[in-house]
């Protein structure tokens, strides 16, 4: 099994940037498909990014990357908007992955991102 620990997030003004980190332990991330999701209050968990695939709502503003030496995946978020406010989650799956949250077996603890207008 792999354990995912997130860091980053916080409060930022609209137009600002944040970087989220997702550090893995237990197994190397090389064998996993990694994804980022977010969930706003009262809404379903929403796909953000995985590999080179991005949701239309974040395309051109968010970038997913990974550092295999650090066994860490990142989500760089630029030009943030108030509607980006949510709890953000990283996720990993060895066999599936993709854009549907139920296709991921392992999850980080979540981190709050709040964008003020």
Buried (B, 14 or more C-beta within 10 A) or exposed (E): EBEBEBEBBEEBEEEEEBBBBBBBEEBEBEEBBBBBBBBEEEEEBBBBBBEEBBBEBBEEBBBBEBEEEEBBBBBBBBEBBEEBBBBBBBBBBBEEBBBEBEBBBBBBEBBEBBBEE
